[in-house]
Amino acid sequence: MASGLAVVAATTLAVDVLRSPSGGAPDLGAPFQVLLWGTLAGITLAAVVAWRLLSPLGSAYRRGGLSLVSAFATVIAMLACIPVNQALGRTGLAGLVALSLVLSLLLARRARAAGAAP
């Protein structure tokens, strides 16, 4: 979930950079495409990472179910981008990306170590 959140937060940061500073009509070109595909990529990445980390489980049904839970939990966690962006702006979003990446790496390392333990 943390890796998916990192991708979604980076997507939100990219959309904020691409958005026009004027208060005119919204641009449905590049910012919309980045938001759409970046969000889907973050959700998909969360499911794929969960699937890979759950490889010690023998049941594909359990792995798939828990991977879907991770993907849907990413949707909930990505709502944190809204208040972070409003309160702290681009700096806050960059910090959220960094925090999510560090957290995902630490949790992945811990999961792999737990899976390797006898």
C-alpha positions as CSV (number, residue, x, y, z in Angstrom):
1,M,0.0,0.0,0.0
2,A,2.8,2.4,0.8
3,S,4.4,1.9,-2.6
4,G,1.1,2.6,-4.3
5,L,0.7,5.7,-2.2
6,A,4.2,6.9,-3.3
7,V,3.2,6.6,-6.9
8,V,-0.2,8.4,-6.4
9,A,1.5,11.2,-4.3
10,A,4.1,11.6,-7.1
11,T,1.3,11.7,-9.6
12,T,-0.5,14.4,-7.6
13,L,2.8,16.4,-7.4
14,A,3.2,16.1,-11.2
15,V,-0.4,17.2,-11.8
16,D,0.2,20.2,-9.6
17,V,3.2,21.2,-11.6
18,L,1.5,20.7,-14.9
19,R,-1.7,22.6,-13.9
20,S,-2.0,26.1,-15.3
21,P,-1.6,28.8,-12.6
22,S,-4.5,30.9,-14.0
23,G,-8.0,30.3,-12.7
24,G,-9.3,29.8,-16.2
25,A,-10.9,26.8,-17.7
26,P,-9.5,23.5,-16.5
27,D,-7.0,21.8,-18.9
28,L,-8.2,18.2,-19.6
29,G,-5.1,17.4,-21.6
30,A,-1.8,16.3,-20.0
31,P,-2.8,16.9,-16.3
32,F,-5.9,14.7,-16.7
33,Q,-4.0,11.9,-18.4
34,V,-1.2,12.0,-15.8
35,L,-3.8,11.9,-13.0
36,L,-5.7,9.1,-14.6
37,W,-2.8,6.8,-15.5
38,G,-0.7,7.7,-12.4
39,T,-3.6,6.8,-10.1
40,L,-4.2,3.5,-11.9
41,A,-0.5,2.7,-11.8
42,G,-0.4,3.3,-8.1
43,I,-3.3,1.1,-7.4
44,T,-1.9,-1.6,-9.7
45,L,1.5,-1.4,-8.1
46,A,0.1,-1.8,-4.6
47,A,-1.6,-5.0,-5.8
48,V,1.5,-6.4,-7.6
49,V,3.7,-5.6,-4.6
50,A,1.3,-7.4,-2.3
51,W,1.1,-10.4,-4.6
52,R,4.9,-10.7,-4.8
53,L,5.4,-10.3,-1.0
54,L,2.7,-12.9,-0.3
55,S,4.4,-15.5,-2.5
56,P,5.1,-17.8,0.5
57,L,1.3,-18.3,0.7
58,G,0.3,-21.4,-1.3
59,S,-3.2,-20.3,-2.1
60,A,-3.6,-18.0,-5.1
61,Y,-7.1,-17.2,-3.8
62,R,-5.7,-15.8,-0.5
63,R,-2.9,-13.9,-2.3
64,G,-5.3,-12.4,-4.8
65,G,-7.8,-11.4,-2.1
66,L,-5.1,-9.8,0.1
67,S,-3.7,-8.1,-3.0
68,L,-7.1,-6.6,-3.8
69,V,-7.4,-5.4,-0.2
70,S,-4.0,-3.7,-0.6
71,A,-5.1,-2.0,-3.8
72,F,-8.4,-0.8,-2.3
73,A,-6.6,0.4,0.9
74,T,-4.3,2.5,-1.4
75,V,-7.4,4.3,-2.7
76,I,-8.3,5.2,0.9
77,A,-4.7,6.2,1.8
78,M,-4.3,8.4,-1.3
79,L,-7.0,10.7,0.1
80,A,-4.2,12.0,2.4
81,C,-2.8,13.8,-0.7
82,I,-5.7,16.3,-0.6
83,P,-5.0,17.8,2.9
84,V,-1.2,17.5,2.4
85,N,-1.4,19.5,-0.8
86,Q,-3.7,22.1,0.6
87,A,-1.8,22.6,3.8
88,L,1.8,22.2,2.7
89,G,1.8,22.4,-1.1
90,R,4.4,20.8,-3.3
91,T,6.9,20.5,-0.5
92,G,4.4,18.4,1.5
93,L,3.6,16.2,-1.5
94,A,7.3,15.6,-2.1
95,G,7.7,14.7,1.6
96,L,4.8,12.3,1.4
97,V,6.4,10.6,-1.6
98,A,9.7,10.3,0.3
99,L,8.0,9.0,3.4
100,S,5.9,6.5,1.5
101,L,8.9,5.2,-0.4
102,V,11.0,4.8,2.8
103,L,8.1,3.1,4.5
104,S,7.5,0.7,1.6
105,L,11.2,-0.3,1.4
106,L,11.3,-0.9,5.2
107,L,8.1,-2.9,5.2
108,A,9.2,-4.9,2.1
109,R,12.6,-5.7,3.8
110,R,10.8,-6.8,6.9
111,A,8.3,-9.0,5.0
112,R,11.1,-10.7,3.1
113,A,13.0,-11.4,6.3
114,A,9.9,-12.8,7.9
115,G,9.2,-15.0,4.8
116,A,12.8,-16.3,4.9
117,A,12.7,-17.2,8.6
118,P,12.2,-20.9,9.2
